Amino acid sequence: MKKNVIDIFRNENHPVVVQALPAADYKVYVYFNDGTIHLVDIKPLIKTGTVFEPLQDPEFFRIRATVLNDTLAWDVTGDYNPKTCIDLALEFLYSFPEVDDPLEASEKNDSQRIEDGLENNDVAVVFIPASKVSLARKMGINLQNLIETALDERLGEIASR
């Protein structure tokens, strides 16, 4: 039996967003800490004259998508300020259909990935605590390169099994 979304979020230990993966056509794969993944279609919200207007730029939509305030958000100012971001209600995100993890590429062929709205050049957004980002910057570490290298190594290990 499927639970009512409102009932789920009445509990103080309700699910929160831990990862966001922007996809094609203004969709986002939203990962919750309860293990569910929901494919959220933001396109109907993006209209001129609304708070969502900056998201009309596909590059801005993809690059600025992040996790702030325990939910899917867009970092409007570029400083990860939870007070100036565009964020969406958890109940809204959770109401979208649950989907399989698009990052489990071994289970999907390319045509299915495209049909699901995920393109090969999509960007994954990973939440990293500000203290670690600050430390990495002070040490001159390029986090994007570090994460990509670690991911490539891990995917290589999995593929060789």
N, C-alpha and C positions, 0 to 999 in steps of 0.2 A: 504494500500500500504506500503510495507516494505521500510524503508529509506536506502539510500546508506550509508555504514559505513564511507566512507571518508567525505561525507557531514556532518555527525553527529559530527565528530571531527574537522571540520573547525571552529565550533562555540567555542568561548572562554569558555563557560559554559558547555563544553562537559562532559559526564559521567566519573567518576573516580571509581576505585576499593575501596570498603570499607571492604570487607571480602573475605577470601579464605578458601576453605574447600577441602583439598587433599582427593582424592578418590583412588580406586584401579586402577591398570594398568596405572599409570602415568597420571591420569586425575585429574583435579581440578575444583571444582565448584567455579566460580568467581562471586561475588555479586557486582553490580554497584550501585552507589547512585541514579540512576534513577529508581531503583526497579527491574531491569532485572537481571537474573541469567544466566550465560553461562557456559556450560560444555566444558572445554578446554582440548584437548588431547595434552600433551607435548611429548609423546613418540617419534614421528618422529624427534624431535629436539635433542634428547639425543644420542649423538654419541661420541665415543672415539676421543680425539684430538680436541674437540671443547670446547667452554666456558661452555657448558652444561654437560660436562663429569662428574662433581661431582654428578649430579642428577641421575646417574646410580644406586647409592645406594638407595634402596627403603626407608630405614629409614631416610637418609639424606633428600630425596625428601619430605617426609611427615613432618618431624619435623622442617625443616628449611624454609618451605613455609610460607610466611608472606605478608604483604602489606607494601611496601616502595615506595617512589616516586609516590604515588597515583596509583600504579599498582601492579600486582602480581609479587612477587620477592622471591628469596631464599637468606637468610642471610648466606653467605659463611663463614664469619669470626666469627660469633657468637656475634657480637657487634651491630647489627642493623645499620650498616653504609650504608647510601644510595649510597655512592660512590663505595663500594666494593661488592655490591650485584649483583646477576644475576636477571635482571628485563626484563619484556616483554612489548612490545608496546601495548598501549591501543587498537589501531585499530585492532591489531592481535587478542587480547582476545575477543573483541566485535564481531569479524567475525564468531565466533563459534556459534552453535545453542543455542537459548534460551531454558531453561528448567524450570520445576517446582522446587520449593524449596525442596531439599532432606531432610531438617530438619523437614518438616511437615510430620512426620512419620504416623500420623493418616490417611493420604490420600494414603499411600502406604503400601502394605504388604512386608514382608521380601524378597520374591522372586523377586518382582519388584525392590526393592532397590539394590539387588545383580546384577540384569540384568543391572541396570543403572550404575553399577560400584561403588556403595557406600556400604562398609562393616560396620558391627556393631561396629568395633573397630577403625573406622576412626577418625581422629583428626580434630577439627575445630580450625582455626586460628582467633584470635580476635585482632584487633588493639587497643592497650592501649597506651595513650601518655606516653612518657619516664618520664615525671615529676611524674606521678602517680605511675609508676613502681618503680622509685627511692624512693618515699615516702613509698610505701608499704614495700620495702626491709628494709628501715631504721626502720620501725615499726615491722619488723619480721613477716610480713603477707605472707603466702604462697598463691600467686595469683591463682595458678591452683586449689587448694582446695577450695578457696573462690568462684571462678567462677563455679566450678562443683556443689558445695552446692547450690548456688543461682539458677543455672539452674535446678537442681533436684527439688527444691522447686517450681519453676515456672511451670515446666512440671507437677508436682503433682497437682497444682492448676488448670491447663488447663484440665487435665484428669478427675478431679472431677466435672467438669461442666456438 
